[in-house]
Structures are given as structure tokens and as C-alpha cells.
Amino acid sequence: MAKMSEQLLSVLRCPVTGSTLVQEGEELVSTAPGPDGQPVRYSIDEGIALLLRPEQLAG
């Protein structure tokens, strides 16, 4: 599990909430709740953050 740099995390924003993101294991998590009241989670695949809205991943 690779840790994303603090410099990169400081410029990334959640596309749903606009909030900053923090890394929790193999996911980036929004610091503000999403539409369902829970933080929005984005997976990290081979070191690349998949910052797609959850509905864009389903399909």
C-alpha cells in the first residue's frame, strides 16, 4: 500500500462535496459528508486515485 504524498493530497478535492481528501488504507475519503450523510470513498488502484462519482463507477 503506497501512501500518497501530503503535497498531492493538499490539492485533491472530492468531486461530490468539494472537500479535501484523506487517505485511509487503499481509499481516499472526503472530509465532508456526501448526499447520504456519509463520507464519500474513492478507491486507489495501483497508485491511481479513481475520483469518479459513485454512480459513474456502476455500470
PyMOL CGO cylinders between C-alpha atoms (Angstrom):
from pymol import cmd
from pymol.cgo import CYLINDER

trace = [
    CYLINDER, 0.00, 0.00, 0.00, 1.55, 3.26, -1.15, 0.3, 1, 1, 1, 1, 1, 1,
    CYLINDER, 1.55, 3.26, -1.15, 0.99, 6.42, 0.83, 0.3, 1, 1, 1, 1, 1, 1,
    CYLINDER, 0.99, 6.42, 0.83, 0.02, 9.40, -1.30, 0.3, 1, 1, 1, 1, 1, 1,
    CYLINDER, 0.02, 9.40, -1.30, 2.14, 12.48, -0.71, 0.3, 1, 1, 1, 1, 1, 1,
    CYLINDER, 2.14, 12.48, -0.71, 0.78, 15.23, 1.52, 0.3, 1, 1, 1, 1, 1, 1,
    CYLINDER, 0.78, 15.23, 1.52, 1.51, 17.70, -1.29, 0.3, 1, 1, 1, 1, 1, 1,
    CYLINDER, 1.51, 17.70, -1.29, -0.77, 15.80, -3.68, 0.3, 1, 1, 1, 1, 1, 1,
    CYLINDER, -0.77, 15.80, -3.68, -3.49, 15.35, -1.06, 0.3, 1, 1, 1, 1, 1, 1,
    CYLINDER, -3.49, 15.35, -1.06, -3.42, 19.10, -0.37, 0.3, 1, 1, 1, 1, 1, 1,
    CYLINDER, -3.42, 19.10, -0.37, -4.61, 19.87, -3.93, 0.3, 1, 1, 1, 1, 1, 1,
    CYLINDER, -4.61, 19.87, -3.93, -7.05, 16.98, -4.48, 0.3, 1, 1, 1, 1, 1, 1,
    CYLINDER, -7.05, 16.98, -4.48, -10.73, 17.63, -3.78, 0.3, 1, 1, 1, 1, 1, 1,
    CYLINDER, -10.73, 17.63, -3.78, -13.76, 15.39, -3.63, 0.3, 1, 1, 1, 1, 1, 1,
    CYLINDER, -13.76, 15.39, -3.63, -15.74, 15.81, -6.87, 0.3, 1, 1, 1, 1, 1, 1,
    CYLINDER, -15.74, 15.81, -6.87, -19.02, 15.36, -4.97, 0.3, 1, 1, 1, 1, 1, 1,
    CYLINDER, -19.02, 15.36, -4.97, -18.54, 17.57, -1.89, 0.3, 1, 1, 1, 1, 1, 1,
    CYLINDER, -18.54, 17.57, -1.89, -15.59, 19.77, -2.86, 0.3, 1, 1, 1, 1, 1, 1,
    CYLINDER, -15.59, 19.77, -2.86, -13.92, 18.88, 0.44, 0.3, 1, 1, 1, 1, 1, 1,
    CYLINDER, -13.92, 18.88, 0.44, -10.34, 17.79, 0.99, 0.3, 1, 1, 1, 1, 1, 1,
    CYLINDER, -10.34, 17.79, 0.99, -9.49, 14.10, 0.93, 0.3, 1, 1, 1, 1, 1, 1,
    CYLINDER, -9.49, 14.10, 0.93, -7.59, 11.94, 3.41, 0.3, 1, 1, 1, 1, 1, 1,
    CYLINDER, -7.59, 11.94, 3.41, -6.09, 8.54, 2.76, 0.3, 1, 1, 1, 1, 1, 1,
    CYLINDER, -6.09, 8.54, 2.76, -7.42, 5.57, 4.71, 0.3, 1, 1, 1, 1, 1, 1,
    CYLINDER, -7.42, 5.57, 4.71, -5.65, 2.43, 3.55, 0.3, 1, 1, 1, 1, 1, 1,
    CYLINDER, -5.65, 2.43, 3.55, -6.38, 1.88, -0.13, 0.3, 1, 1, 1, 1, 1, 1,
    CYLINDER, -6.38, 1.88, -0.13, -9.06, 4.59, -0.27, 0.3, 1, 1, 1, 1, 1, 1,
    CYLINDER, -9.06, 4.59, -0.27, -9.36, 8.35, -0.30, 0.3, 1, 1, 1, 1, 1, 1,
    CYLINDER, -9.36, 8.35, -0.30, -12.16, 9.63, 1.91, 0.3, 1, 1, 1, 1, 1, 1,
    CYLINDER, -12.16, 9.63, 1.91, -13.87, 13.03, 1.80, 0.3, 1, 1, 1, 1, 1, 1,
    CYLINDER, -13.87, 13.03, 1.80, -13.68, 15.15, 4.93, 0.3, 1, 1, 1, 1, 1, 1,
    CYLINDER, -13.68, 15.15, 4.93, -17.30, 16.29, 4.46, 0.3, 1, 1, 1, 1, 1, 1,
    CYLINDER, -17.30, 16.29, 4.46, -20.38, 14.07, 4.26, 0.3, 1, 1, 1, 1, 1, 1,
    CYLINDER, -20.38, 14.07, 4.26, -21.84, 13.23, 0.87, 0.3, 1, 1, 1, 1, 1, 1,
    CYLINDER, -21.84, 13.23, 0.87, -25.53, 13.31, -0.09, 0.3, 1, 1, 1, 1, 1, 1,
    CYLINDER, -25.53, 13.31, -0.09, -26.27, 10.23, 2.03, 0.3, 1, 1, 1, 1, 1, 1,
    CYLINDER, -26.27, 10.23, 2.03, -24.68, 11.77, 5.13, 0.3, 1, 1, 1, 1, 1, 1,
    CYLINDER, -24.68, 11.77, 5.13, -21.60, 9.54, 4.96, 0.3, 1, 1, 1, 1, 1, 1,
    CYLINDER, -21.60, 9.54, 4.96, -18.10, 10.48, 3.71, 0.3, 1, 1, 1, 1, 1, 1,
    CYLINDER, -18.10, 10.48, 3.71, -17.58, 9.67, 0.03, 0.3, 1, 1, 1, 1, 1, 1,
    CYLINDER, -17.58, 9.67, 0.03, -14.95, 6.97, -0.59, 0.3, 1, 1, 1, 1, 1, 1,
    CYLINDER, -14.95, 6.97, -0.59, -12.74, 6.59, -3.65, 0.3, 1, 1, 1, 1, 1, 1,
    CYLINDER, -12.74, 6.59, -3.65, -10.56, 3.59, -4.32, 0.3, 1, 1, 1, 1, 1, 1,
    CYLINDER, -10.56, 3.59, -4.32, -6.88, 3.76, -5.19, 0.3, 1, 1, 1, 1, 1, 1,
    CYLINDER, -6.88, 3.76, -5.19, -5.99, 1.28, -7.93, 0.3, 1, 1, 1, 1, 1, 1,
    CYLINDER, -5.99, 1.28, -7.93, -2.27, 0.63, -8.48, 0.3, 1, 1, 1, 1, 1, 1,
    CYLINDER, -2.27, 0.63, -8.48, -1.41, 4.04, -7.04, 0.3, 1, 1, 1, 1, 1, 1,
    CYLINDER, -1.41, 4.04, -7.04, -4.03, 5.92, -9.08, 0.3, 1, 1, 1, 1, 1, 1,
    CYLINDER, -4.03, 5.92, -9.08, -6.96, 7.53, -7.29, 0.3, 1, 1, 1, 1, 1, 1,
    CYLINDER, -6.96, 7.53, -7.29, -10.25, 6.83, -9.06, 0.3, 1, 1, 1, 1, 1, 1,
    CYLINDER, -10.25, 6.83, -9.06, -12.01, 10.13, -8.40, 0.3, 1, 1, 1, 1, 1, 1,
    CYLINDER, -12.01, 10.13, -8.40, -15.25, 9.26, -10.12, 0.3, 1, 1, 1, 1, 1, 1,
    CYLINDER, -15.25, 9.26, -10.12, -18.65, 9.86, -8.61, 0.3, 1, 1, 1, 1, 1, 1,
    CYLINDER, -18.65, 9.86, -8.61, -20.01, 6.57, -7.24, 0.3, 1, 1, 1, 1, 1, 1,
    CYLINDER, -20.01, 6.57, -7.24, -22.79, 6.44, -9.88, 0.3, 1, 1, 1, 1, 1, 1,
    CYLINDER, -22.79, 6.44, -9.88, -20.15, 6.70, -12.63, 0.3, 1, 1, 1, 1, 1, 1,
    CYLINDER, -20.15, 6.70, -12.63, -18.46, 3.51, -11.42, 0.3, 1, 1, 1, 1, 1, 1,
    CYLINDER, -18.46, 3.51, -11.42, -21.65, 1.44, -11.56, 0.3, 1, 1, 1, 1, 1, 1,
    CYLINDER, -21.65, 1.44, -11.56, -22.44, 0.05, -14.89, 0.3, 1, 1, 1, 1, 1, 1,
]
cmd.load_cgo(trace, "trace")
